[in-house]
Structure formats: C-alpha cells, structure tokens
Amino acid sequence: MLACVVGGLATDAHAARPGHGSAWGDSSTLPRTRSPSVVGQDRDSSKSDPSRSTSSWTRATLTSPHPDSRRRVPRTQIPAPFGHMLIPGEKFRFDVNFAGNPAGLAEAEIVEGEPDPRGNGPEGAPTLQIVGTARTSGVVSLLATVTDEIRSVIDARTGAPIHSVNVLDYDGFAPKYEHRVTEQQYEGRGQVRIVDTKDEKVKRKLKTVPIDTFDPMSAMAWVRTLPFEPGTRYKAHVVDGTTLMRIELEATGRGSPAHLPSITRALELQPGDIVELEGKLTRVDAHDQPIPGKKAFAFRAWVSADARRIPLVMESDMWVGAIRLELAAYDPPPRPARGASR
C-alpha cells in the first residue's frame, strides 16, 4: 500500500546443443521468433547495420521489404544510476488516513544488503534492501485487519530491482484470500518472473516489461532521487504485485499542502523548502498501452527540496479510495565514521 502511493536486457534462454556453433543449430545470426523488446536503433549505431553481423539470406530476412506490423514495446531509457544516493539506516514512519479518518501506519527503511560472494564489480554487485510495512488501525480495522510487508533487494549502484517479496495478510469481511505472497525475480532489465500465491493457489507468470521498470519500493526510491526541476516530466514503470503500471509525474515547483505534518518544524523545513509533485498511475499492457476499462489513479506528493529528499505528504485516489500519508517520524542515516567510505 505504501509503495503504491509513492537487471541486463531480457534474453531468451536457449542452451547450446552439442556439435553446433549456436543454440539455433548453426553459426548464423538469425532474428528471434518473438518481437524485440524495444524498437528503433539510431541509424548511426552499428547495431542497426545488419551487414556487420549477418550475410546472405539472413541479412535479407532482417531487411525484408515487407511491412512489419508486429507490436513492440516502445523505446525507453534505462534510468540513471541512483543507488549511491540511498544510505542504509534511513527510516520513515507515516500516519495513514482514509477519507479523513485514521486508517493505519506505514514504515519504510533502507537496510544494508548482504555482500556479494563474488566480491566487487564487475564480477560482483553489492546490494541494498528496502523494507516496507503497513498495517491498519482505527475505524478501518473494524472492517478489516490488513498487514502488508514488502522486502526489496536492489543493486547498490544502479538502483535496479533484483528480487522482491510481498506478504499480505487479510482478515475481514468477505476476503478473496487471507494470505498472499508475491515474489518477483527480475531477470535483468526487461523481464520479471512472478510467483503469486493466494492461500494455497499458486500462479506463475513471466512478464516482458519495459527496461525502466521497478518494483514498488525501488520506484519510491527512484522518485526521491529525481532532480525535481520545475516543469520537468518523468516516466517509468512499476510492477505492483502482478500488475504493470506506468508512472508519470511532474515537478510543479515549490509549494506546500494546506496542512503540513508537525514534524516539518523539527526537520527545520519552511513552506519554501518543499517541492510539489503531481503524477498519474496507469495500468498498461506489455506494449505500454492503457488497458481498456481500467482507471488511472492521480497522486500528489510533497518532498523536501534539500539533499535529504524527505517525503512529507502523499495523496492518492487508489483502489480503496482517497488515501493520505503524512510523515510522523524520520530517522536520518547514521553519520559515517571519520575516515570511513561507503
């Protein structure tokens, strides 16, 4: 719930057969049977010149004069690395309000990841963990008791998602399920393998996604690290559970909500020290096209404009109605010891 408000390119796994020069049965470079994940290389790029890697009938196949009507994922860019801006030990706690009534608590924390046994790059890839929890309270708990925990493992340099596990427990009126575990395994950039378990029913999915796709917690971290230039628009994608959604947001400039959390005084923030963001979440298919009949959800957020980029208030008209999260507590990351480096 908290995350909603707020790796390499995917490849076909073909094992090479003994006695052959490639998995295709010979040494030719052939086009894949499925549509490429992105369309349109720059004409000046060597990758767009089939003559560099193909010949004869293979080249003729790649440069066919017939129109190609296959649908492809629109071209997009890999987000700039932002993992170095995330510091372990930073923790946030939010009060959740639904339709103006207290509805629960939500927390998020950046945790030091386990070191890669292969060492540092390029062989190894250090990781970070982002842990989020949410639970209902107040009047909402009279209808349903929900606890939601998500743990995401991301690349410590790029911020790219690697693995995510979301555990949801529901106890209330007419539940569709009582216990749900959704595990996402990102197979590089552009593909995610999902195991979704609702009570005893297991579903497995392999989704082709745009290369700028995050899991819910890494998406929240990505938003915090954006430059926030007024009028600048940003776009990415997120897989929430099993649903692919497009995130579109714009920094509208300095401004504060009508009601600021009281903690802003302790954080020494004035109304002019806050940036307002407006955005939209749209459910899309593998080709980034909006799914007919599915509502797009608008959201607004206010984040401190200083180097801390603290999310102060988040509002959204999500599936369950209008939700507002207000920062109630903030623990800054510990200061590094003198002479230490990350």
N, C-alpha and C positions, 0 to 999 in steps of 0.2 A: 504493500500500500504506500509506504514512504517512498520507495524507489519510483513508483509510477508517477507520483506527483513531481516529484522533482525530475586464428592468427595467420603467415604466408597466405597466398591465394588458395582457394579451394581447388583440389585436384582430384582426378579420377584415380582410384586405387586399382591399378592393374599390375599384377605380378608378372614379371618376365618369364616366358616359358623357356625351358632348356632348349638350346640349339637354335635360338632365334636372336636376331640383333635387337629386337624391341618387343614390347608387350603386344604390338599389333601383328607380330608374325614375320616381319621383315625389317629392313633398315630404313624404310621410308618414313617421312614425316607427314602423317595424314591428319586431316581435320577430324575433330571429335564428332561423335554422332549427336551429342546434345549441343544445345546452343551455348556459345561462350558466355561467361558470367558478365562480361562487360562488352560494350560495342564501341568501335571507333578509336583506333590508334591515330596519333598525329601522323600526318602524311610524311613528315620529315624523319619519323622514327624508323630505325632499321627493322623493328619488329613488324612494321606494316608492309614490308617488302618480301613477298613470298619467294622471290628469286634467291634470297640469301640462304634459305634452308630447304628448298624444295626444287624439284625438277620434273620434266616430262608431264605425265598425266596427273601427278599430284599437284603440280603448280596450276594446271588447267582446272582442276577441281576447285582450288582455292580462289581462282579468279574467274569463276563462271560468269558468263554474260547474263544469265537468267536472274530475274529479280528474287531477292531473298526476303520472304515475308515472315520469317520466324521472329517471335518476340524475344527480346533480350532485356536483361537488367540494365537500366540507364547508367551511363558512365558517372562515376562519382570519385571522390578523392579520399584517400586514407587520412584521417585526422592527424594533425601534427602531434608529435610525442608530448605527453603531459605528465607522465608518471613521476618525473623528478620534482613536480610541484606538490605531490602528495606526501605528507610527513606522518609516519606512524605515531600513534599516541593521541591524535586529534579526535575529539569526541563531541557529538551533538545530541541534545535531547529536545524533543518537540512536544508541545501540547497539541493534540488533535481535536478539532471542533467540527461537528457535523450539523449543518443547518443552525449554527449559532449555539449549539449545546456541546458541553464537554463529551468527547467520544472515546478518548484513549490517549496513549503515549506512544511515541516513536523515537528510536535512537539509531544513530549511525556512528561507526567508529572505524578508523584506519588502523590496521594491525600489521605489524612486521611479518612478512612472509617467510617461509622456510627457504634456506639457501639451496640453490640448485646443486645437486651432487656432481654435476659436470663442471662446476666452477663458474667463473665469469665468462662474459661473451668473448668470442662469438659462439663457443660451444654451449655455454650455459646461459640461462636467462633468469636473473633474480625476479622474485615476485613480491607482490603486496596483497593483502587481504582487506576487503571492505565488508564489514559485518553490519547488517541492519536488522532491527527487531521492532515489532509493533504489536500492541495488544489493546483490546477495547476496555472501556471502563465507563462509569457514569450511566446515563439513561440508555445508551446503546447496548450496554451489557445485559439489560433486561430482556432484549430481543435475541441477542446472540453474543456468545463469547468467542472471540477470534484472537488467536496468537499467530503471528507471522514472523518467520525468521529467514533471512537470506544471507548466505555467505558467498562472496565472490572472490575469485583469485584472478589477479590481473598482472600483466607484465609491468615490472617496476620502472622500465624506461619509457615504453610507448603508451602504457595505459590500456592496451588491448586486452579484451576479456579472454580468459583461458578456460575457466571452469566456474560453474555457479550451481549452488544447491539452495532451493527454496522449500521450506517446510511450513505448511499451513494446517492449523488445527481449528476446526469449526464445531461449535456446539450451540445449537439454537433451533429456531423454528424451521421446519421443513428443509433440512440441509440436503444439497445434492451429493455431498460427501462429507465425511468427518475428518479425514486425514488425507492430505495431499503432499506428495514430494515430487518436485520438478527439478530434474538435473539437466543442466546444459553443458555440453562439452564442445568448445569451439575448435574446429579443425582448421586452424589458420583463419585468415580473413576470407569471408565469403561463404562459410558453411558451418552449420551448428547441428550437432546430434543431440536430440532431446529424448529423455525417458521421463514420461509423465505418469505417476502412479496415484490413482484416486482410490483410497481404501485398498481393495485387493485387485483392482483393474489396472493393468499396465498397458500404456500405449507408447510406441517408439516412432520417432519422426526424424527424418534427415531433411533439413531445410537449407535451401540455397538462399542466401541473403546478400544484400549489398555489402561492399567491403568496409563501409563506415558504420557497421552495426555493433552495438554494445549490449551488454546485459544491463538490467535495471540499475545496479549500484555503480558500475563504471560509467553509465550515462550521466548519473548525477554528478560524479566526479569530473567528467568532461565539461559539463556546463560551468562548474565553478572555475575552471581554468581558462575560460574564453577571455579575449581582450575587452569585451564589453564596449566597443566603440559605438557611440550613439548612431542609430540608423543602420547598423550592420546586421545582416541576417545570417543565421547559421542553420545548418541542417545536418541531421544524422538519423540513424535508425536504432531501434531497441527491440529486443525480443523479450516480451513480458510473459512469462510462463511459456506458452506455445504460440503466442500471437506476435506477429511482426507489425511494428508501428513506426511511422515516420515522425521524427521530432523536428519541428520548425519553430525557431524563436528569433526574437529581435530585441536588441537593447534599445530601449526608448529614451534613455538619458537618465540624469539624476532625478530622483524623486522618492518619496516615501509614502507608505499607505496611510490611510486616515488614522489607524491605530497601530502604534509601534509597540512591540514587546518591551516590557520594563527593563529587560536585560541590556537593551541598547545603551542605556546610561552607563552601566558597569563596563561595557565594551568601549566607552568613550566615542560613541558614534552620534553624529548630528544628522538631521534630515538631508543635508547636502552631501553626506558621505555615503549615500546609498544609491544603488543603481536599480532601475526597474526593468524587468524582462517580461515580455509578452510572447506567448507561443501557442502552439496547437499540436495535439497528438492525433494522428490519423492512422486508422488500421488499413494496411495495404497488403497487396499480394506480392509474389516473388518478383514481379516486374515493376514494383513501386507504384502500382495503380490503386486508388482507393477502392475498397470493397463496397459494392452497392448495398445500401441499407444500413451501413454501419456509421454510427455517429462519430464526428470528430470532436475531441474534447479540448476546450480552451483552458489555458492556465496562465497565471501571473506569478512572478516571484520577485522578491526584493533581496538583494545581496549587497554586502558591504563592498565599497569600491576600493578599499585598501588591499594590501598584499594578502590579507587573511582570507578574503572572499567568503565571508561567513554568510550562509543562507539564513535570513531573518524571518521571512514570512513567505509561505507558498499557498496559493489558492487554485482550486481546480474544480470543474464540474465533471467529476469522474462518474463511473458506472453507478455508484451508490448515492450520488447526489453531490451537492456542493461541500467541499472539504477545505478546511483552512488549517495549516500547520504554523504554529508560532514557536520560535526558539525560546526554550525555557532555561537551558543551561548549556554552557560551552566550556570544554576543557581544551586549552591550546596544547599543541605538541610540546613535549619536553625540550628544553634548550640543549643543544649538543654540548658535550663536554669540551673544554678548551683543547684545541689541537685535534679533535676528532673530526672525521669527514665521513659522509654517507656514501 
